[in-house]
Every structure is written in structure tokens, then in C-alpha cells.
Amino acid sequence: MRKLFLALGASALIGVSPAQADTNLSIATGGTGGTYYPLGGGLAELISNHIEGYSAVAEVTGASVENMGLVHRQDSDLAIALADTVHQAYNGGERFNGNKLDVLAIASLYPNAVQIVTLADSGITSLADLAGKTVSVGAPGSGTEVNARSLLEANGLSFDDFEVRNLNFNESADALRDGDIDAGFWSVGPPTSSIVSLATTRDISLISLSEEEIANARADVPVFAPYELRAGAYEGVDTAISTIGIPNVLTVNNAMSDELAYQITKLLFEKVEDLRAIHPAADDTTVEFSLESTPIPLHPGAIRYYEEVGATVPDKLRE
């Protein structure tokens, strides 16, 4: 019997040579309650099905800041992150202690909206009303935490003005539902599943930013842009909400081969309808949005695709 097992093992080894085995790619995303994970999972499936010699898997992570470290160290092959975090990583910003990371862009996928959610009866209707409350600012090291800090500090507030909770999207929704926090920040493509689910069990409201607050935020963080969350995006939220949006960027390490970067970029845009079927945030995944919104240079393989389809790549997106 032992000889039979050994023979079977040898046959298996002979049957799958290293040349035949797929190279597995890791895609760093975020928590399961946000948009990064389903879109990353969709992209992983596309890669596995359509790029010969490769398979891919989406990894749950702490999102933007952690993802930049993962792709820099090549612990992940691709990573999705918010534009301000990507910009800091490439340029050696404060969040990365002045260290410039080895990261280039493939595309901008869709804009996030900074969504500040509370219960309808909380009495919280403005940023200033957060003072003295208990507020989730996102998972530690996440883009949500970075955006929350930037928005508040641009408008004369800080994390010192309230009791901070560092909760991911699902945890924030649960804590609001249970009355453990008064409000929570989400920086994610709407509508996001964790808020949708919360709105089915509790009456919620979202804080609208004033024109001045939006202008202050944009002055401090140029990658911010005005964004209007449509009325009805969530159950019970019947008016449009003024806030800020920020692109989400698909990134890779500088060392990725030009051919693989080209194949991924081509696949992303040619099969984008598959991603739109997974999440409506991918409605904004277009060549035009990508070239208008990406905050750092593109990988040469990605540039090859954009030029191939006749797009003009701005000089600022070339290294």
C-alpha cells in the first residue's frame, strides 16, 4: 500500500511541472464590508480566467495604508488604495515617514465618497456636532482614517475632540446599530453593503458638508473633489448629501513586468462589464476617469495599453 501511495505521489509530481503551474497573484483589498474586496475578487477571477499562466486571489487587509506597504514589499502583487494614500506613498509623505515606496499605478477605478453616518435621532447634523461624541474613524491604517483626519483638521477639528474608535466598516455599522458609537466615517464607493444593511434595521442619516468645509478640505488635500451622494442611495436618506470624493487607484510594484502590467490593464477595461455586475462603483471604471484622476505615474505596461486605444497620457503620469 505504501508503494502505491508513493507511486501516486510521483505521478502527480510528474503530471504538473513547474512550467505548467500558474503563478498566483495576490490582490490587497480591504474589509469584506467595503467595495475593495468584491472588486478585487472580481479582478482576481478575471485574471485567473483570462491571463494564461496566472491565477489570482483577493486578500482581506486593513486597506489603503497597509496595502501600500504590502505592494512595496511585494507581499502583494496588486493593491487598491485611496489616491491621497497612494500619492503619499509615491512621494514619501508623512504617513510613510518620508519613505518613497516602490509603487506605480495601473488605473483609477472609481471615486470614493467620504460618508459620515449617524442614527436619524442622534441630533448630529454637522462636523462640529461630532465634538464630545464617540466616533469610528475607520480601521487602523485605512484610507478612511487618513481621510477622516484630513477632513477634520482642514476644518479646525481633530481626533482629540471626540472619543475615537478604530473600527472597520462592518464593525462601525454594528456599533451604530447597537448604540456603542454616535457616528462613523466611511470612505468607500457608494452604496456600500455595510451601510445598506444598517439602513434596513435602523433609521440613519448622513452628515452633509458645507461648501466652505469642502473648500477647506480641497485646499489641504488637492486630490479631494466635490461629490454629491444621490438621494435614495440608502433607505431613508431622501435628500442628496454633499461631501468629498477621492479616486481609488489600482497599483503595482515598479518591478512588475511590462507585459503583465499591460495584460492586467487591457483585461480591466475590456472586461469591465463583469466588474460592474459585481458592484455599481465600477460604472466609473473608464479610461477617461483613469487618466483624469490618477495621482501618480502609470506603469509602462499600463501606458502601452492606454496608447494602444488612442488615449493621450498626460506627462505627469509618466515617470
Contacts in CASP RR format, 6 or more apart in sequence:
PFRMAT RR
TARGET T0000
AUTHOR 0000-0000-0000
METHOD contacts of the structure
MODEL  1
MRKLFLALGASALIGVSPAQADTNLSIATGGTGGTYYPLGGGLAELISNH
IEGYSAVAEVTGASVENMGLVHRQDSDLAIALADTVHQAYNGGERFNGNK
LDVLAIASLYPNAVQIVTLADSGITSLADLAGKTVSVGAPGSGTEVNARS
LLEANGLSFDDFEVRNLNFNESADALRDGDIDAGFWSVGPPTSSIVSLAT
TRDISLISLSEEEIANARADVPVFAPYELRAGAYEGVDTAISTIGIPNVL
TVNNAMSDELAYQITKLLFEKVEDLRAIHPAADDTTVEFSLESTPIPLHP
GAIRYYEEVGATVPDKLRE
22 48 0 8 1.000
22 53 0 8 1.000
22 54 0 8 1.000
22 55 0 8 1.000
23 53 0 8 1.000
23 54 0 8 1.000
23 55 0 8 1.000
24 54 0 8 1.000
24 55 0 8 1.000
24 56 0 8 1.000
24 57 0 8 1.000
25 44 0 8 1.000
25 47 0 8 1.000
25 54 0 8 1.000
25 55 0 8 1.000
25 56 0 8 1.000
25 57 0 8 1.000
25 77 0 8 1.000
25 78 0 8 1.000
26 56 0 8 1.000
26 57 0 8 1.000
26 59 0 8 1.000
26 70 0 8 1.000
26 75 0 8 1.000
26 76 0 8 1.000
26 77 0 8 1.000
26 78 0 8 1.000
27 40 0 8 1.000
27 41 0 8 1.000
27 43 0 8 1.000
27 44 0 8 1.000
27 56 0 8 1.000
27 57 0 8 1.000
27 58 0 8 1.000
27 59 0 8 1.000
27 76 0 8 1.000
27 77 0 8 1.000
27 78 0 8 1.000
27 79 0 8 1.000
27 80 0 8 1.000
28 59 0 8 1.000
28 61 0 8 1.000
28 66 0 8 1.000
28 67 0 8 1.000
28 70 0 8 1.000
28 71 0 8 1.000
28 76 0 8 1.000
28 78 0 8 1.000
28 79 0 8 1.000
28 80 0 8 1.000
29 36 0 8 1.000
29 37 0 8 1.000
29 39 0 8 1.000
29 40 0 8 1.000
29 41 0 8 1.000
29 58 0 8 1.000
29 59 0 8 1.000
29 60 0 8 1.000
29 61 0 8 1.000
29 63 0 8 1.000
29 67 0 8 1.000
29 79 0 8 1.000
29 80 0 8 1.000
30 36 0 8 1.000
30 37 0 8 1.000
30 60 0 8 1.000
30 61 0 8 1.000
30 62 0 8 1.000
30 63 0 8 1.000
30 67 0 8 1.000
30 80 0 8 1.000
30 142 0 8 1.000
31 37 0 8 1.000
31 60 0 8 1.000
31 61 0 8 1.000
31 62 0 8 1.000
31 63 0 8 1.000
31 139 0 8 1.000
31 168 0 8 1.000
31 169 0 8 1.000
31 170 0 8 1.000
32 60 0 8 1.000
32 170 0 8 1.000
33 168 0 8 1.000
33 169 0 8 1.000
33 170 0 8 1.000
33 192 0 8 1.000
33 193 0 8 1.000
33 194 0 8 1.000
34 169 0 8 1.000
34 188 0 8 1.000
34 189 0 8 1.000
34 192 0 8 1.000
34 193 0 8 1.000
34 194 0 8 1.000
35 110 0 8 1.000
35 188 0 8 1.000
35 189 0 8 1.000
35 192 0 8 1.000
35 248 0 8 1.000
35 279 0 8 1.000
35 281 0 8 1.000
36 63 0 8 1.000
36 80 0 8 1.000
36 248 0 8 1.000
37 58 0 8 1.000
37 60 0 8 1.000
38 278 0 8 1.000
38 279 0 8 1.000
39 80 0 8 1.000
39 109 0 8 1.000
39 275 0 8 1.000
39 278 0 8 1.000
39 279 0 8 1.000
39 281 0 8 1.000
39 282 0 8 1.000
40 58 0 8 1.000
40 80 0 8 1.000
41 57 0 8 1.000
41 58 0 8 1.000
41 278 0 8 1.000
42 58 0 8 1.000
42 274 0 8 1.000
42 275 0 8 1.000
42 278 0 8 1.000
43 56 0 8 1.000
43 58 0 8 1.000
43 78 0 8 1.000
43 250 0 8 1.000
43 268 0 8 1.000
43 275 0 8 1.000
44 56 0 8 1.000
44 57 0 8 1.000
44 58 0 8 1.000
45 56 0 8 1.000
45 274 0 8 1.000
46 267 0 8 1.000
46 268 0 8 1.000
46 271 0 8 1.000
46 274 0 8 1.000
46 275 0 8 1.000
47 54 0 8 1.000
47 55 0 8 1.000
47 56 0 8 1.000
47 264 0 8 1.000
47 267 0 8 1.000
48 54 0 8 1.000
48 55 0 8 1.000
48 56 0 8 1.000
50 267 0 8 1.000
50 271 0 8 1.000
51 260 0 8 1.000
51 263 0 8 1.000
51 264 0 8 1.000
51 267 0 8 1.000
54 260 0 8 1.000
56 77 0 8 1.000
56 78 0 8 1.000
59 76 0 8 1.000
61 67 0 8 1.000
61 70 0 8 1.000
61 76 0 8 1.000
62 139 0 8 1.000
62 140 0 8 1.000
62 141 0 8 1.000
62 142 0 8 1.000
62 168 0 8 1.000
63 81 0 8 1.000
63 139 0 8 1.000
63 141 0 8 1.000
63 142 0 8 1.000
63 143 0 8 1.000
63 144 0 8 1.000
64 80 0 8 1.000
64 81 0 8 1.000
64 82 0 8 1.000
64 85 0 8 1.000
64 86 0 8 1.000
64 141 0 8 1.000
64 142 0 8 1.000
64 143 0 8 1.000
64 146 0 8 1.000
65 81 0 8 1.000
65 85 0 8 1.000
65 95 0 8 1.000
65 141 0 8 1.000
65 142 0 8 1.000
65 143 0 8 1.000
65 145 0 8 1.000
65 146 0 8 1.000
66 141 0 8 1.000
66 142 0 8 1.000
67 76 0 8 1.000
67 79 0 8 1.000
67 80 0 8 1.000
67 81 0 8 1.000
67 251 0 8 1.000
68 79 0 8 1.000
68 81 0 8 1.000
68 85 0 8 1.000
68 86 0 8 1.000
68 89 0 8 1.000
68 96 0 8 1.000
68 101 0 8 1.000
68 103 0 8 1.000
68 251 0 8 1.000
69 75 0 8 1.000
69 89 0 8 1.000
69 101 0 8 1.000
70 76 0 8 1.000
70 79 0 8 1.000
71 77 0 8 1.000
71 78 0 8 1.000
71 79 0 8 1.000
71 101 0 8 1.000
71 103 0 8 1.000
71 251 0 8 1.000
71 252 0 8 1.000
71 253 0 8 1.000
72 89 0 8 1.000
72 101 0 8 1.000
72 102 0 8 1.000
72 103 0 8 1.000
72 253 0 8 1.000
74 253 0 8 1.000
74 255 0 8 1.000
77 252 0 8 1.000
77 253 0 8 1.000
77 256 0 8 1.000
78 106 0 8 1.000
78 250 0 8 1.000
78 251 0 8 1.000
78 252 0 8 1.000
78 264 0 8 1.000
79 103 0 8 1.000
79 250 0 8 1.000
79 251 0 8 1.000
79 252 0 8 1.000
80 109 0 8 1.000
80 248 0 8 1.000
80 249 0 8 1.000
80 250 0 8 1.000
80 251 0 8 1.000
81 89 0 8 1.000
81 143 0 8 1.000
81 248 0 8 1.000
81 249 0 8 1.000
81 251 0 8 1.000
82 112 0 8 1.000
82 143 0 8 1.000
82 146 0 8 1.000
82 147 0 8 1.000
82 187 0 8 1.000
82 246 0 8 1.000
82 247 0 8 1.000
82 248 0 8 1.000
82 249 0 8 1.000
83 108 0 8 1.000
83 223 0 8 1.000
83 246 0 8 1.000
83 247 0 8 1.000
83 248 0 8 1.000
83 249 0 8 1.000
83 293 0 8 1.000
83 294 0 8 1.000
83 295 0 8 1.000
84 143 0 8 1.000
84 146 0 8 1.000
84 147 0 8 1.000
84 150 0 8 1.000
84 221 0 8 1.000
84 223 0 8 1.000
84 224 0 8 1.000
84 246 0 8 1.000
84 295 0 8 1.000
85 95 0 8 1.000
85 143 0 8 1.000
85 146 0 8 1.000
86 103 0 8 1.000
86 105 0 8 1.000
86 249 0 8 1.000
86 251 0 8 1.000
86 295 0 8 1.000
86 296 0 8 1.000
87 223 0 8 1.000
87 295 0 8 1.000
87 296 0 8 1.000
88 94 0 8 1.000
88 95 0 8 1.000
88 96 0 8 1.000
89 95 0 8 1.000
89 96 0 8 1.000
89 100 0 8 1.000
89 101 0 8 1.000
89 103 0 8 1.000
90 100 0 8 1.000
90 101 0 8 1.000
90 103 0 8 1.000
90 104 0 8 1.000
90 295 0 8 1.000
90 296 0 8 1.000
90 297 0 8 1.000
91 100 0 8 1.000
91 296 0 8 1.000
92 98 0 8 1.000
92 99 0 8 1.000
92 100 0 8 1.000
92 101 0 8 1.000
95 146 0 8 1.000
102 253 0 8 1.000
102 254 0 8 1.000
102 255 0 8 1.000
103 251 0 8 1.000
103 252 0 8 1.000
103 253 0 8 1.000
103 254 0 8 1.000
103 296 0 8 1.000
104 251 0 8 1.000
104 252 0 8 1.000
104 253 0 8 1.000
104 254 0 8 1.000
104 256 0 8 1.000
104 296 0 8 1.000
104 297 0 8 1.000
104 298 0 8 1.000
104 299 0 8 1.000
104 302 0 8 1.000
104 319 0 8 1.000
105 249 0 8 1.000
105 250 0 8 1.000
105 251 0 8 1.000
105 252 0 8 1.000
105 294 0 8 1.000
105 295 0 8 1.000
105 296 0 8 1.000
105 297 0 8 1.000
105 298 0 8 1.000
105 299 0 8 1.000
105 302 0 8 1.000
105 317 0 8 1.000
106 250 0 8 1.000
106 251 0 8 1.000
106 252 0 8 1.000
106 261 0 8 1.000
106 264 0 8 1.000
106 265 0 8 1.000
106 268 0 8 1.000
106 298 0 8 1.000
106 299 0 8 1.000
106 302 0 8 1.000
107 249 0 8 1.000
107 250 0 8 1.000
107 265 0 8 1.000
107 268 0 8 1.000
107 269 0 8 1.000
107 285 0 8 1.000
107 290 0 8 1.000
107 294 0 8 1.000
107 302 0 8 1.000
108 247 0 8 1.000
108 248 0 8 1.000
108 249 0 8 1.000
108 250 0 8 1.000
108 289 0 8 1.000
108 290 0 8 1.000
108 292 0 8 1.000
108 293 0 8 1.000
108 294 0 8 1.000
109 247 0 8 1.000
109 248 0 8 1.000
109 249 0 8 1.000
109 250 0 8 1.000
109 281 0 8 1.000
109 282 0 8 1.000
109 284 0 8 1.000
109 285 0 8 1.000
109 290 0 8 1.000
110 189 0 8 1.000
110 247 0 8 1.000
110 248 0 8 1.000
110 281 0 8 1.000
110 282 0 8 1.000
110 283 0 8 1.000
110 284 0 8 1.000
110 285 0 8 1.000
110 289 0 8 1.000
111 189 0 8 1.000
111 225 0 8 1.000
111 227 0 8 1.000
111 245 0 8 1.000
111 246 0 8 1.000
111 247 0 8 1.000
111 248 0 8 1.000
111 284 0 8 1.000
111 289 0 8 1.000
111 293 0 8 1.000
112 147 0 8 1.000
112 187 0 8 1.000
112 188 0 8 1.000
112 189 0 8 1.000
112 245 0 8 1.000
112 246 0 8 1.000
112 247 0 8 1.000
112 248 0 8 1.000
113 187 0 8 1.000
113 188 0 8 1.000
113 189 0 8 1.000
113 190 0 8 1.000
113 227 0 8 1.000
113 229 0 8 1.000
113 243 0 8 1.000
113 244 0 8 1.000
113 245 0 8 1.000
114 147 0 8 1.000
114 148 0 8 1.000
114 151 0 8 1.000
114 185 0 8 1.000
114 186 0 8 1.000
114 187 0 8 1.000
114 227 0 8 1.000
114 243 0 8 1.000
114 244 0 8 1.000
114 245 0 8 1.000
114 246 0 8 1.000
115 185 0 8 1.000
115 186 0 8 1.000
115 187 0 8 1.000
115 188 0 8 1.000
115 190 0 8 1.000
115 192 0 8 1.000
115 195 0 8 1.000
115 206 0 8 1.000
115 229 0 8 1.000
115 241 0 8 1.000
115 243 0 8 1.000
116 127 0 8 1.000
116 130 0 8 1.000
116 183 0 8 1.000
116 184 0 8 1.000
116 185 0 8 1.000
116 186 0 8 1.000
116 206 0 8 1.000
116 207 0 8 1.000
116 243 0 8 1.000
117 172 0 8 1.000
117 176 0 8 1.000
117 183 0 8 1.000
117 184 0 8 1.000
117 186 0 8 1.000
117 195 0 8 1.000
117 198 0 8 1.000
117 204 0 8 1.000
117 205 0 8 1.000
117 206 0 8 1.000
117 207 0 8 1.000
118 124 0 8 1.000
118 176 0 8 1.000
118 182 0 8 1.000
118 183 0 8 1.000
118 184 0 8 1.000
118 204 0 8 1.000
118 205 0 8 1.000
118 206 0 8 1.000
118 207 0 8 1.000
119 176 0 8 1.000
119 179 0 8 1.000
119 202 0 8 1.000
119 203 0 8 1.000
119 204 0 8 1.000
119 205 0 8 1.000
120 202 0 8 1.000
120 203 0 8 1.000
120 204 0 8 1.000
120 205 0 8 1.000
121 203 0 8 1.000
122 182 0 8 1.000
122 183 0 8 1.000
122 205 0 8 1.000
123 129 0 8 1.000
124 130 0 8 1.000
124 133 0 8 1.000
124 182 0 8 1.000
124 183 0 8 1.000
124 205 0 8 1.000
124 207 0 8 1.000
125 205 0 8 1.000
125 207 0 8 1.000
126 207 0 8 1.000
126 210 0 8 1.000
127 151 0 8 1.000
127 152 0 8 1.000
127 155 0 8 1.000
127 157 0 8 1.000
127 207 0 8 1.000
127 209 0 8 1.000
127 213 0 8 1.000
128 157 0 8 1.000
129 207 0 8 1.000
130 152 0 8 1.000
130 157 0 8 1.000
130 161 0 8 1.000
130 162 0 8 1.000
130 182 0 8 1.000
130 183 0 8 1.000
131 157 0 8 1.000
131 161 0 8 1.000
131 162 0 8 1.000
132 161 0 8 1.000
132 162 0 8 1.000
132 163 0 8 1.000
133 162 0 8 1.000
133 163 0 8 1.000
133 181 0 8 1.000
133 182 0 8 1.000
133 183 0 8 1.000
134 162 0 8 1.000
134 163 0 8 1.000
134 165 0 8 1.000
134 180 0 8 1.000
134 181 0 8 1.000
134 182 0 8 1.000
135 162 0 8 1.000
135 163 0 8 1.000
135 164 0 8 1.000
135 165 0 8 1.000
135 181 0 8 1.000
135 182 0 8 1.000
135 183 0 8 1.000
135 184 0 8 1.000
135 185 0 8 1.000
136 164 0 8 1.000
136 165 0 8 1.000
136 166 0 8 1.000
136 167 0 8 1.000
136 171 0 8 1.000
136 172 0 8 1.000
136 175 0 8 1.000
136 176 0 8 1.000
136 181 0 8 1.000
136 183 0 8 1.000
136 184 0 8 1.000
136 185 0 8 1.000
137 144 0 8 1.000
137 145 0 8 1.000
137 148 0 8 1.000
137 149 0 8 1.000
137 159 0 8 1.000
137 164 0 8 1.000
137 165 0 8 1.000
137 166 0 8 1.000
137 184 0 8 1.000
137 185 0 8 1.000
138 144 0 8 1.000
138 145 0 8 1.000
138 148 0 8 1.000
138 166 0 8 1.000
138 167 0 8 1.000
138 168 0 8 1.000
138 169 0 8 1.000
138 172 0 8 1.000
138 184 0 8 1.000
138 185 0 8 1.000
138 186 0 8 1.000
139 145 0 8 1.000
139 166 0 8 1.000
139 167 0 8 1.000
139 168 0 8 1.000
140 166 0 8 1.000
142 168 0 8 1.000
142 187 0 8 1.000
143 187 0 8 1.000
144 169 0 8 1.000
144 185 0 8 1.000
144 186 0 8 1.000
144 187 0 8 1.000
144 188 0 8 1.000
145 166 0 8 1.000
145 185 0 8 1.000
147 185 0 8 1.000
147 187 0 8 1.000
147 244 0 8 1.000
147 246 0 8 1.000
148 185 0 8 1.000
148 187 0 8 1.000
149 158 0 8 1.000
149 159 0 8 1.000
150 217 0 8 1.000
150 220 0 8 1.000
150 221 0 8 1.000
150 224 0 8 1.000
151 209 0 8 1.000
151 213 0 8 1.000
151 217 0 8 1.000
151 244 0 8 1.000
152 158 0 8 1.000
152 159 0 8 1.000
152 161 0 8 1.000
153 220 0 8 1.000
154 213 0 8 1.000
154 216 0 8 1.000
154 217 0 8 1.000
154 219 0 8 1.000
154 220 0 8 1.000
154 221 0 8 1.000
155 213 0 8 1.000
155 216 0 8 1.000
155 217 0 8 1.000
165 172 0 8 1.000
165 175 0 8 1.000
165 180 0 8 1.000
165 181 0 8 1.000
167 175 0 8 1.000
167 181 0 8 1.000
167 184 0 8 1.000
169 186 0 8 1.000
169 188 0 8 1.000
169 192 0 8 1.000
169 194 0 8 1.000
169 195 0 8 1.000
170 194 0 8 1.000
172 181 0 8 1.000
172 184 0 8 1.000
172 185 0 8 1.000
172 186 0 8 1.000
172 194 0 8 1.000
173 194 0 8 1.000
173 195 0 8 1.000
173 197 0 8 1.000
173 198 0 8 1.000
174 180 0 8 1.000
175 181 0 8 1.000
176 183 0 8 1.000
176 184 0 8 1.000
176 198 0 8 1.000
176 202 0 8 1.000
176 204 0 8 1.000
177 198 0 8 1.000
177 201 0 8 1.000
177 202 0 8 1.000
183 207 0 8 1.000
186 192 0 8 1.000
186 194 0 8 1.000
186 195 0 8 1.000
187 246 0 8 1.000
189 248 0 8 1.000
189 281 0 8 1.000
190 229 0 8 1.000
190 233 0 8 1.000
190 234 0 8 1.000
190 281 0 8 1.000
191 233 0 8 1.000
191 234 0 8 1.000
191 280 0 8 1.000
195 204 0 8 1.000
195 234 0 8 1.000
196 234 0 8 1.000
196 235 0 8 1.000
198 204 0 8 1.000
199 234 0 8 1.000
199 235 0 8 1.000
199 236 0 8 1.000
199 237 0 8 1.000
200 235 0 8 1.000
203 236 0 8 1.000
204 234 0 8 1.000
204 236 0 8 1.000
204 237 0 8 1.000
205 237 0 8 1.000
206 229 0 8 1.000
206 234 0 8 1.000
206 237 0 8 1.000
206 241 0 8 1.000
206 243 0 8 1.000
207 241 0 8 1.000
208 239 0 8 1.000
208 241 0 8 1.000
208 242 0 8 1.000
208 243 0 8 1.000
209 217 0 8 1.000
209 242 0 8 1.000
209 243 0 8 1.000
209 244 0 8 1.000
210 242 0 8 1.000
211 242 0 8 1.000
214 224 0 8 1.000
214 226 0 8 1.000
214 242 0 8 1.000
214 243 0 8 1.000
214 244 0 8 1.000
217 224 0 8 1.000
217 244 0 8 1.000
218 224 0 8 1.000
218 225 0 8 1.000
218 226 0 8 1.000
218 244 0 8 1.000
221 246 0 8 1.000
223 246 0 8 1.000
223 247 0 8 1.000
223 295 0 8 1.000
224 244 0 8 1.000
224 245 0 8 1.000
224 246 0 8 1.000
225 244 0 8 1.000
225 245 0 8 1.000
225 246 0 8 1.000
226 242 0 8 1.000
226 244 0 8 1.000
226 245 0 8 1.000
227 242 0 8 1.000
227 243 0 8 1.000
227 244 0 8 1.000
227 245 0 8 1.000
228 240 0 8 1.000
228 241 0 8 1.000
228 242 0 8 1.000
228 243 0 8 1.000
229 237 0 8 1.000
229 240 0 8 1.000
229 241 0 8 1.000
229 243 0 8 1.000
230 240 0 8 1.000
231 237 0 8 1.000
231 238 0 8 1.000
231 239 0 8 1.000
231 240 0 8 1.000
232 238 0 8 1.000
233 241 0 8 1.000
247 289 0 8 1.000
247 293 0 8 1.000
247 294 0 8 1.000
247 295 0 8 1.000
249 294 0 8 1.000
249 295 0 8 1.000
249 296 0 8 1.000
250 268 0 8 1.000
251 296 0 8 1.000
252 261 0 8 1.000
252 264 0 8 1.000
252 299 0 8 1.000
254 299 0 8 1.000
256 299 0 8 1.000
258 299 0 8 1.000
258 300 0 8 1.000
258 301 0 8 1.000
258 304 0 8 1.000
259 301 0 8 1.000
261 299 0 8 1.000
261 300 0 8 1.000
261 301 0 8 1.000
261 302 0 8 1.000
262 301 0 8 1.000
262 302 0 8 1.000
262 304 0 8 1.000
262 305 0 8 1.000
264 302 0 8 1.000
265 299 0 8 1.000
265 301 0 8 1.000
265 302 0 8 1.000
265 304 0 8 1.000
265 305 0 8 1.000
265 306 0 8 1.000
266 305 0 8 1.000
266 308 0 8 1.000
268 275 0 8 1.000
268 285 0 8 1.000
269 285 0 8 1.000
269 286 0 8 1.000
269 287 0 8 1.000
269 305 0 8 1.000
269 309 0 8 1.000
272 282 0 8 1.000
272 285 0 8 1.000
272 286 0 8 1.000
275 282 0 8 1.000
275 285 0 8 1.000
276 282 0 8 1.000
276 283 0 8 1.000
276 285 0 8 1.000
287 306 0 8 1.000
287 309 0 8 1.000
287 311 0 8 1.000
288 311 0 8 1.000
290 306 0 8 1.000
291 306 0 8 1.000
291 311 0 8 1.000
291 312 0 8 1.000
291 313 0 8 1.000
291 314 0 8 1.000
291 317 0 8 1.000
294 317 0 8 1.000
296 317 0 8 1.000
297 316 0 8 1.000
297 317 0 8 1.000
297 318 0 8 1.000
297 319 0 8 1.000
298 306 0 8 1.000
298 313 0 8 1.000
298 317 0 8 1.000
298 318 0 8 1.000
300 319 0 8 1.000
303 313 0 8 1.000
303 317 0 8 1.000
303 318 0 8 1.000
306 313 0 8 1.000
307 313 0 8 1.000
END
